[in-house]
């Protein structure tokens, strides 16, 4: 892949690179020079991908965003959707 430096010193990261790293507009990057190379490193740690799990209490499918994040049950989703305009 190739990209170029604009007249303003800007560089566009190709979309396959952004998708693979989960980068979006405004995401901060650390910039370093290592052995004559420019190294860009995302500052934030990528979050866990949400997945559907079985709620141990209700037995219903629930959406989980990873450890330490509260589970969103189907009842929670139903309540949210009922308040959605």
N, C-alpha and C positions, 0 to 999 in steps of 0.2 A: 504494500500500500504506500502511496505517496501523498503528501500534502505540502503546501507551500506557506511561507510566511508572507502575510499581507503587508502593504505599505504602512499599516498602523502597528505592525509587529504581532498581529494575531495569527493563530494557527487553528485550523479546524480539525478536530479529531474525527476520523471517518466513522460513520454510523455503526459498522460492525464492532468497532472498538468500544464505542459508547454503550452499545447494547450488552456486550459481553461483560463489561464492568459495572453495568447498572448506573451509568452517569447521566445526569440530567442538567438542564440549564441552571446555572448558579452554583453547582457543586464545586467546592473548593479542591484545588490540587496543590500539592507541594512540588516545587521545581528545584531540581538539583543538577549539578554538573558532575558526572562521574566518568573519568578516563576520556574526556573530550566528548561525551555524549550528554544530551539533555534527557533527564529522567523525570517523568511526571508520575506522581503517586497520589491517588485519591486520599483525602484526609479522613474521611469517614469510613467506618467499617460497614461493609455491606450487611444489610439486615437479612434475617432468615426469610426464605420464600414462604408465603402463607401456604398452608395445606389443610385439607379436610381430614378431621379426626373424629372418632366417636366419643361423644361426651360421656364420661364415666358415670355420671349421675342419671341422666335422662336416657342414654342409649341412642340419642339422635346425632346425626352428623353436625359437626361444629367446625368453624374456621379457626385455625390456630396460626399465629404469626411467629411462633417459636417459643423457647423457654422464657419464663418470666413475664410473658405477655398474657393478659387474661383471654380466655377463650370466648369467642363470639358464638352463642348458640343460635339455633334456628328461631327460638322464641325472641331472642334479642333482635334478630334480623326482621322478624315479623313486626315487632314493635316499631322499629325504625322505619320500616316501609309504610306502616299505617300513619305515621306522622309526616311522610314525604308528600309534598304538594303535587 
